[in-house]
Amino acid sequence: ANGSLTNSSFTLNGVTINLGDTTSIVAGTDWQTGVVADGSTVTAAAAGEGYFIDTTSFAHTAQLPASPTIGDEISFIDVAGTFDTNNLTVDRNGKPIQGSATDLTVAVERAAFTLVFYNDTQGWVLKQK
């Protein structure tokens, strides 16, 4: 019987799960539907997600989470090949990017990159260069 169990929960990858509860485990990047820049909407980026950004007509801003934890990852892809004419701005939302207290402006056609959060000093760092 369950009455003989010592623990009523277990921890998986830092998350406590009570016995009898259900949970979802997501592996890899959760890619979102394409974001078409409209010149005014800001994408609120979330850890574990990837974004196909289309800046054919307008520049776009994606805002990083305000309270990330070590290892959080967010990916971006220039799906239309237009970051060189209509830039993507990655709003750091108070945390550094590559150790710098400035937002990241991406102006490279067909750019594709992942940012990983390390700590409050280095902040978000590029996973690949």
C-alpha positions in Angstrom: 0.0 0.0 0.0 1.1 3.6 -0.5 1.1 4.0 3.3 4.5 2.3 3.4 6.2 4.8 1.1 8.8 7.0 2.8 8.5 10.0 0.4 5.3 11.6 -1.0 7.2 13.3 -3.9 10.3 13.1 -6.0 12.5 15.7 -7.8 13.2 15.5 -11.5 15.5 18.1 -13.0 14.9 20.5 -10.2 11.1 20.2 -10.2 9.3 18.5 -7.3 6.5 16.2 -8.4 4.0 14.8 -5.8 3.1 11.1 -6.2 -0.1 10.8 -8.1 0.4 14.1 -9.9 0.9 14.3 -13.7 3.6 16.4 -15.5 4.8 17.0 -19.0 8.4 16.6 -20.0 9.5 18.7 -22.9 12.8 17.8 -24.6 14.5 20.2 -26.9 13.3 23.5 -28.3 9.6 24.2 -28.4 9.3 26.0 -31.8 6.6 28.6 -32.0 4.6 29.5 -35.1 6.2 32.2 -37.2 6.3 35.8 -35.9 5.6 38.3 -38.7 6.9 41.8 -37.6 4.2 44.5 -37.7 6.3 47.4 -36.4 4.7 47.6 -33.0 4.2 44.2 -31.4 7.0 42.9 -29.1 7.5 39.2 -28.7 7.8 38.1 -25.1 10.4 35.3 -25.5 10.2 32.3 -23.1 12.8 29.8 -22.0 12.9 26.6 -24.0 11.2 28.2 -27.0 12.4 29.0 -30.5 11.1 31.8 -32.8 11.0 32.1 -36.6 11.1 35.8 -37.1 9.9 37.4 -40.4 11.1 41.0 -40.7 10.2 41.4 -44.4 8.2 44.6 -43.8 9.3 45.9 -40.4 12.0 45.6 -37.7 11.0 43.5 -34.7 11.8 43.4 -31.0 11.9 40.2 -28.8 12.1 40.7 -25.1 14.0 38.1 -23.0 12.6 36.9 -19.6 13.1 39.2 -16.6 13.9 36.3 -14.2 15.9 33.6 -16.1 17.6 30.7 -14.4 21.0 29.1 -15.3 20.7 27.0 -18.5 17.5 28.7 -19.9 17.8 28.8 -23.7 15.9 30.8 -26.3 16.5 30.5 -30.1 15.8 32.9 -33.0 15.9 32.4 -36.8 15.7 35.0 -39.6 13.2 33.0 -41.6 12.8 35.6 -44.4 16.5 36.6 -44.7 15.8 40.2 -43.9 17.5 41.0 -40.6 20.0 43.0 -42.6 17.4 45.5 -43.7 14.8 45.2 -40.9 16.8 44.3 -37.8 15.8 42.1 -34.8 16.4 43.8 -31.5 16.7 41.4 -28.5 15.6 43.4 -25.5 17.8 42.2 -22.5 15.0 43.0 -20.0 17.5 44.0 -17.3 20.0 41.2 -17.7 23.3 41.5 -19.6 23.8 39.9 -23.0 27.4 38.6 -23.5 28.3 40.6 -20.4 27.1 43.9 -21.9 24.3 46.1 -20.5 22.9 46.9 -23.9 20.3 45.3 -26.1 21.4 43.0 -28.9 20.7 44.3 -32.5 20.9 41.5 -35.1 21.6 42.9 -38.6 22.9 39.7 -40.3 20.8 38.2 -43.1 19.7 34.6 -42.3 21.0 34.8 -38.7 20.1 31.9 -36.5 21.3 31.7 -32.9 20.6 30.5 -29.4 21.1 32.5 -26.2 21.7 30.6 -22.9 21.5 32.3 -19.5 24.5 31.9 -17.3 24.4 34.4 -14.4 23.7 38.1 -13.6 27.2 39.2 -14.5 27.5 37.5 -17.9 23.8 37.2 -18.5 22.7 35.7 -21.8 25.6 34.2 -23.9 25.7 32.8 -27.4 25.5 29.1 -27.6 27.3 29.0 -30.9 29.4 31.7 -32.6 
